[in-house]
Amino acid sequence: MAYNFPIALRGSPGSPYTRKMLSVLRYRHIAYRYLIRPHGPVEGYPSPKVELLPTFYLPGADGQLEAVVDSTPIIRRMEREVAGRSILPPDPLLRFVDEMLEDFGDEWLTKAMFHYRWAFDADVAQAAQVLPRWINITWTDDFIARQGALFSKRQIDRLYVVGSNATTGKIIEANYKAFLDTFNAHLSRYPFLMGGRPGASDFGFFGQLTQLTHVDPTPSALALKRAPRVYAWVDVMEDLSGYEAREEDWLTSATLPDTLKALLALFGRVYLPLLIANAAVIDAGKSKMETEIDGATWVQDTNPYQAKCLLTLRRSFADLSETDREAARALLEETGCGALLTV
C-alpha cells in the first residue's frame, strides 16, 4: 500500500489514544501531520463512519484516502506496510502477552481515566477549563465557561459507558492504585514492559497515563505519591524518536520476569472477569451485565467492543503454533488468566 508522507491524523491532546499513536509515530520514525481537531470534519479529508480519536487518513484499496479509526488495528496495519523499528515482539509468546497488556491499557485503564476526570470536583473543574481551550485557544472566557459546563455534563452523564458508577467507583480507584504499584515494580527493573525496547503495550499504557498522571489532578497526585517512576516514565515515553532500539533488547518467552507476570495477574483478576461476563451477557441478548471483581459487585451496560476484544485475544491464542500455545496456556494458568481460553 503506497503511503503519501507525512500521514495525516486528526486528534486532541485530551485523547489518550491520540497521544498513544503520536508516540508510536515518533518512535517508529513515521512522518505525520497532526491536525488538532477534537470535533467535526476536516476540510479536504474524508469523514469517518464513527467519530473517534484519533482519525487517520490512509490509502484505501482504490488508492484514495479513507478515514480510519481504532489504534490497535492501525498499529498492526502500519507494521505490515511501513518497515522499521517494530513495536511487536518477534517472540510469539511475548507478542501474545504484549497484545493482552495493550488491550488492558486501552480498555481497562481507560475506565480509571474517565472515572477520575469526571467523578471528582477538582478534576471536573480543571477539565472544564482546559478541554474547551484545546479546541480553540482564543475563545472568550465566558464562552469557555459555557462550553466547559456543557461538555462536563455530557461526559458525566456518559460515565456509564465505561462502567464508572456508584457501585464500581471504589473498585476502579483501588485497582488504579494496584496498577501503579505493580507497574512501578516492573519499571524498577526494565525501562519498558517488553524489556529494553517498547512494545505496543507500552504505548497502550502510555496513552491512558498521559491523562491520569499529567492532566487530571487527583490521579496525578496519586501517581506522584505511590509511583513516581511511572510518572517519570510517561515523560520519557512522549518522544522516543531518538531511542536506539536493538533486537536483543526484547524480552523472550524464556526471560519473562515476575514483574511482568504480576501485571498479567492483575489483568486476570480485574479485567478478565469483566470481559467474560460482558461477552456472556451479550450472547444472551441482554444489555446489562453484573459480575464480581476483587470480591465486589461490578454492574454496567454491556460493551460490544470489549466482546470483540475477547474474541480477538482468543483468536490470537489459537493462531499460535502448538508449542507456543502450550507455553501460553501454562503462563495464563500460572497468572490467573486461564479463563481467557474458556469458550
Secondary structure as UniProt FT lines:
FT   STRAND          7..11
FT   TURN            13..14
FT   HELIX           16..28
FT   STRAND          32..36
FT   TURN            43..44
FT   STRAND          55..59
FT   TURN            61..62
FT   STRAND          65..68
FT   HELIX           71..81
FT   HELIX           92..104
FT   HELIX           105..109
FT   HELIX           110..119
FT   HELIX           121..135
FT   TURN            137..138
FT   HELIX           141..157
FT   HELIX           159..161
FT   TURN            162..163
FT   TURN            166..168
FT   HELIX           169..187
FT   TURN            188..189
FT   TURN            193..194
FT   HELIX           200..214
FT   HELIX           217..226
FT   HELIX           228..237
FT   TURN            241..242
FT   HELIX           247..249
FT   TURN            253..254
FT   HELIX           258..266
FT   HELIX           267..271
FT   HELIX           272..283
FT   TURN            284..285
FT   STRAND          288..293
FT   TURN            294..295
FT   STRAND          296..301
FT   HELIX           304..318
FT   HELIX           322..334
FT   TURN            335..336
FT   HELIX           338..341
//
